[in-house]
Amino acid sequence: MQIRVYYEDTDVGGVVYHSNYLNFCERARSEAFFKRSKNPVLEDGHFVARKVNADFFKSAKLGDMLDIQTQLIEMKAASFTLKQTIFRDDEKIFELEILLVHINFYAKIQKMNKETKDMILSLFEE
């Protein structure tokens, strides 16, 4: 997924503010659902971030076109881990590993049913 860096994404010097890389990755994950006509909120719950590990390699700047690539790293009974990498042209500038946990509407961790697991695989497996 491609995203352009807008003024609202940057600090006064035109450099992307560090937390906005997380927003860009969130947008890419949401787009994966929307592209396949899926709502990220499921009938039996939704996903929340449990753990995030981020590496910042270079700064993006105002006007840059960024490409966010997402791949499934691991699938468990109630969670999955994604690796998301942001590139400017062919240069890696940011990488994120995020553990997403499936919870019910009472905020309790819940195993994913087969349909949900299959959906996640279809969205993020290469």
C-alpha positions as CSV (number, residue, x, y, z in Angstrom):
1,M,0.0,0.0,0.0
2,Q,1.3,3.5,-0.8
3,I,0.9,6.5,1.4
4,R,2.0,10.1,0.7
5,V,3.5,12.0,3.6
6,Y,1.4,15.2,4.3
7,Y,2.2,18.2,6.3
8,E,0.0,16.9,9.2
9,D,2.4,13.9,9.4
10,T,5.5,16.0,10.1
11,D,7.1,18.2,12.7
12,V,8.0,21.8,12.0
13,G,11.1,20.6,10.0
14,G,9.1,18.5,7.6
15,V,10.3,15.2,9.1
16,V,7.7,12.5,9.9
17,Y,6.9,12.4,13.6
18,H,7.9,9.0,15.0
19,S,4.4,7.9,16.1
20,N,3.0,8.4,12.6
21,Y,4.9,5.4,11.3
22,L,2.6,3.4,13.6
23,N,-0.4,5.2,12.0
24,F,0.8,4.4,8.5
25,C,1.1,0.7,9.4
26,E,-2.3,0.7,11.0
27,R,-3.7,2.2,7.8
28,A,-2.1,-0.5,5.7
29,R,-3.6,-3.3,7.9
30,S,-7.0,-1.7,7.7
31,E,-6.7,-1.4,3.9
32,A,-6.0,-5.1,3.7
33,F,-9.4,-5.8,5.2
34,F,-11.2,-3.1,3.2
35,K,-9.7,-4.3,-0.1
36,R,-11.3,-7.7,0.4
37,S,-14.6,-6.1,1.6
38,K,-14.0,-7.2,5.1
39,N,-14.8,-5.2,8.3
40,P,-11.9,-5.3,10.8
41,V,-14.5,-5.6,13.6
42,L,-15.7,-9.2,13.5
43,E,-19.1,-10.6,14.7
44,D,-17.4,-12.2,17.7
45,G,-14.8,-9.5,18.6
46,H,-11.9,-7.6,17.2
47,F,-8.1,-7.3,17.3
48,V,-6.0,-5.2,19.6
49,A,-2.2,-4.6,19.6
50,R,-0.5,-6.5,22.4
51,K,3.1,-5.9,21.6
52,V,5.0,-3.7,19.2
53,N,8.7,-3.7,18.3
54,A,9.7,-0.8,16.0
55,D,13.0,0.0,14.2
56,F,13.6,3.4,12.7
57,F,16.3,3.4,10.0
58,K,15.8,6.7,8.1
59,S,13.4,9.6,8.3
60,A,10.6,10.2,5.8
61,K,9.9,13.7,4.8
62,L,7.0,15.9,3.6
63,G,5.9,14.8,0.2
64,D,7.6,11.4,0.2
65,M,5.7,8.4,-1.3
66,L,5.9,5.5,1.1
67,D,5.2,1.8,0.3
68,I,4.0,-0.3,3.3
69,Q,4.5,-4.1,2.9
70,T,2.9,-6.5,5.4
71,Q,3.6,-10.1,5.9
72,L,2.2,-12.7,8.4
73,I,5.0,-14.0,10.6
74,E,3.1,-16.3,13.0
75,M,-0.4,-17.5,13.7
76,K,-1.6,-18.8,17.1
77,A,-4.9,-19.8,18.5
78,A,-5.8,-16.3,19.7
79,S,-3.2,-14.1,18.1
80,F,-1.0,-13.4,15.1
81,T,2.2,-11.5,14.4
82,L,2.8,-9.3,11.4
83,K,5.9,-7.7,10.1
84,Q,5.4,-4.4,8.4
85,T,8.1,-2.7,6.5
86,I,8.0,0.9,5.1
87,F,10.1,1.7,2.0
88,R,10.8,5.0,0.3
89,D,11.6,4.0,-3.2
90,D,13.6,0.8,-2.6
91,E,15.1,1.9,0.7
92,K,13.9,0.4,3.9
93,I,13.2,3.2,6.4
94,F,11.1,1.6,9.1
95,E,10.2,-1.9,10.3
96,L,7.5,-3.0,12.8
97,E,6.6,-6.3,14.3
98,I,3.2,-6.3,15.9
99,L,1.4,-8.9,17.9
100,L,-2.4,-8.6,17.5
101,V,-4.7,-10.4,19.9
102,H,-8.3,-11.4,19.2
103,I,-10.6,-10.3,22.0
104,N,-14.4,-10.6,22.5
105,F,-16.7,-7.6,23.2
106,Y,-16.0,-8.0,27.0
107,A,-12.2,-7.4,26.3
108,K,-11.3,-11.0,27.1
109,I,-8.8,-12.9,25.0
110,Q,-10.6,-15.4,22.8
111,K,-9.4,-18.0,20.4
112,M,-10.1,-17.3,16.7
113,N,-12.6,-19.5,15.0
114,K,-11.6,-21.3,11.7
115,E,-13.3,-18.6,9.6
116,T,-11.4,-15.8,11.2
117,K,-8.0,-17.7,10.9
118,D,-8.7,-18.4,7.3
119,M,-9.5,-14.7,6.7
120,I,-6.3,-13.6,8.3
121,L,-4.3,-16.1,6.2
122,S,-6.0,-14.8,3.0
123,L,-5.2,-11.2,3.9
124,F,-1.6,-11.4,4.9
125,E,-0.1,-14.7,3.8
126,E,2.1,-14.4,0.7
